[in-house]
Amino acid sequence: MTEMHQTAPVHVIGAGLAGCEAAWQLANAGFAVYLYEQKPVSYSPAHHYKGFAELVCSNSLKAARVESAAGMLKEEMRRFGSITMEAAAHSAVPAGGALAVDREIFSDYITKKVQEHPLITVKTGEVTQLPQGNVIVAAGPLCSKALTDYLQQNLLGEDYLSFFDAAAPIVTAESVDMEHAFAAARYDRGEDDYINCPMNKEEYEAFHEALVNAESVVLKEFEKTGMTVYEGCMPVEVMAKRGENTIRFGPLKPVGLRDPKTGHRPWAVVQLRKENAAGSLYNLVGFQTNLKFGEQKRVFSMIPALHNADFVRYGVMHRNTFINSPKLLNCFSQMKEHENIFFAGQITGVEGYIESAASGIWAGYNMARKLMGKPLKSLPNTSMLGALMQYISDETVVNFQPMGSNMGVLPPLDEQIRDKKERYMQLAVRGLTALDELLAAQKEEEILL
C-alpha cells in the first residue's frame, strides 16, 4: 500500500459513485478519508438499497465499444484505477454492446472494498453542514433539503443552485443540414448568433400534430413536488396543446427573420443557440420537454434542418439538484472561492452513472495533489473526461444545464473523416493517447498521481 500521509482526513460527503471514487483515489494515494453516507439511517425518495454506489434508474453503464463516448470515458477511468470499472467487471451481465451489471453485486462489491480500506472511515448519518477542513461534496442529484439549504445559505447563494433539470435537446453542429437552415439573429441584431431552422405551413402543421400526440415520460411522485418551478420553462408539447399557433407565436415565432433562400419570412422557425464556446453543440431554444427520448428523436427530426440530427442530449424535466458549476468551479473540480472545497458527481452538472463516477475520480485526484503541495492538473480537452470538466467549468456556457459524455464536446479532428464510426474511433484514439502521454510524463517525473 502507498505510504500514508500525515494529514487531517479529507471529508467526502456521499457514498454514491462519485463519493466512492473520490475516497478511493485519496485513500490509494495515502490520505485518510472520512466518507459520510446517510443510508441506512435515511434514504432519498429514489434510493432503496443499503449499499454504496446504488444504481437507481438502470443497470446499464452504456456502450462498451471504445469508439463511443461512454466507452471512451470508461477506458479513461480504467487508467485511473477506477473502482467503478473494477466492480463492473466483477458484476457484468450480458447486454449486447453495452456494459450492464447486476446492481446488488455491483453495489456490494464497492461497499465491501471501500469499508475494508484501512484509510477510509465510514460515518453514517445525514450531513446537514460541511465539516471544517478539506471537503469533497458528492451529495448527488437528490441532495437532502438540510444540506442544500446549508449550501445555499452559506456557500453558493440563491442563484447558484438549481433543483430541477429543465433542459432542451442538444445536437451537434455538424449534423444540422444547412441546406434547410440559415444563420442570423432577429432583426440582424447580433453576429448571426443563431442557426435558424425554418418550416413552411405544411411542415409546421405536420410537426405540430406529431408533437401534441407524442408520448411523455411519467414522472415519479417525488419529481412532481415543486413542478410549478416549470411555469417559466413550460414543456414545448404542453404549450403546443394550447392551440395550433401557440408555439408559432412563442419559441417558434418567425418575426425579425427572413430566409435568404426565399427572401420571405418563414411560417415558423426553430432557433438553435450555441451551447459551447467551440460552437460544436447547439441547443433547441425553448424546447424544454418531457417527451420520451424516442419520441423526441422522431418528432424533432421532422424539422427539415434536423432530419439527420445527432442528438447528444435529449430534453429532460425532472428533479435534479445541481450547482452552477461554470460560475463556481474551475476545471480541477475545485471551488474558485474556497480552495479547500471540491465538488463531484451529478451535483456538478455531469449527467449519468459513469460521468458521475469519473468526476469523483477527478475531484479525488486533484484533492490529493493539493494535499501533496503539487500544482493541480488539467486533463487534455481531447480526452472525454477533460472535455466534460472543461464544459462544466466553461464560463461562456449560457443557461448551464447538465451534460453527459458525447463526442460533440470534443474538439474536431484536424482532418475531416466522413465515416462516423471511423471518425469516432480516431477521436477516441487521439484522446486516450493524449491521456496516456500525460500520465506517462507524470510517472517519469516521479510525481504521485
PyMOL commands that set and color helices and strands:
alter all, ss='L'
color gray80, all
select helices_A, chain A and resi 17-28+69-79+83-91+103-116+145-156+158-160+173-175+178-180+186-188+201-212+221-224+227-233+236-240+293-300+304-306+325-328+346-348+353-371+384-392+407-409+420-444
alter helices_A, ss='H'
color red, helices_A
select strands_A, chain A and resi 10-13+33-37+60-63+92-93+98-101+120-124+135-137+161-167+170-172+182-184+194-199+268-274+281-284+311-313+316-323+341-343
alter strands_A, ss='S'
color yellow, strands_A
deselect
rebuild
show_as cartoon
